[in-house]
Amino acid sequence: MEWHDKVVLVTGGTGSFGKKFLEIMLQDYQPAKLIVFSRDELKQHEMRMSGFDHPCMRYFIGDVRDARRLRRAMNGVDIVVHAAALKQVPACEYNPIEAIMTNVIGARNVIDAALDMGVRKVMALSTDKAVNPINLYGATKLCAEKLFVQSNAYAGGTGTRFSCVRYGNVVGSRGSVIPLFLEQRQNGRVTVTDPRMTRFWITLEQGVRFVIHCIEQMHGGEVFVPKIPSMNIMDLVHVVAPGCDVEYIGVRPGEKLHEVLISEDEARHTVELEDMYVVQPAHPWWRVENWASGKPLPDGFRYTSDTNSQWLSVDKLQEIVKEMT
């Protein structure tokens, strides 16, 4: 796929993902136009001041809750990356209607605007928390996934196609545990919910490049899942805060001990490729030959953080923390 003649819009463009996405787009792909769509004028100003002022860039103030503003922003757009979301689990639990308005109604608005304005490809970012969700954040992201997959039926014979990328925790993103541990170690004590806890991990750059790769490959309707390593929380503690006291505070409401990226039920219509899994929609409009090169998964397969075959080594964790600090 040629990017140089494409107009690309990213919702939530001032977030951790958005910044890295824009950086890689400008550096490696040079699209005709890059549009940042977000609701915070200060963050947009700070982005400009930090060097994101390329002639191809445009900044749109807007909220994904505002369908009319999305339609205006998507005029002439070829590709949309939907990264805007409320993602902090405790905040979503305490503000449930707000989470639904942004994560679910916002997803609907992105879909409607893309269909109305003739956008060619829409890639939405999801999360492992959308699989068998036990908190509202995960439930809203599951709902958003279903909306994006099923909206290919609304697209019909038009050229608009929708897919999702689903991956685990992003190392060092805003609100993640590494910045928290780095702050806590100054006081000599870190808090851990449960020493058995495992998580999938992906770096910001890996996540962005995976999204770009999937946009290039998508047919519309897939949920793309990268093959990524797991990490035990205590290994991270020993790397980030060696010698510190550890206080166990118990699993928080809405939190799992282990995360799931592909459930056993989904695995029945998922295929495996060298670097990823592709969850295919089980619907009459889907052409099964789209991913004929993929290998079916064995009965009972589940892709979980505690049974993963790939694990982050202590050495690799030390490299990651060193880069961050």
Secondary structure, DSSP 8 states (H G I E B T S, - for coil): ---TT-EEEEETTTSHHHHHHHHHIIIII--SEEEEEES-HHHHHHHHHTT---TTEEEEE--TT-HHHHHHHTTT-SEEEE------HHHHHHSHHHHHIIIIIHHHHHHHHHHHHT-SEEEEEEEGGGSS--SHHHHHHHHHHHHHHHHHHHHTTSS-EEEEEEE-EETT-TT-HHHHHHHHGGGTEEEES-TT-EEEEE-HHHHHHHHHHHHHH--SS-EEEE---EEEHHHHHHHHSTT-EEEE----TT--SS-EEE-HHHHTTEEE-SSEEEE---STT--GGGGTTSEE--TT--EESSS-S-B--HHHHHHHHHHH-
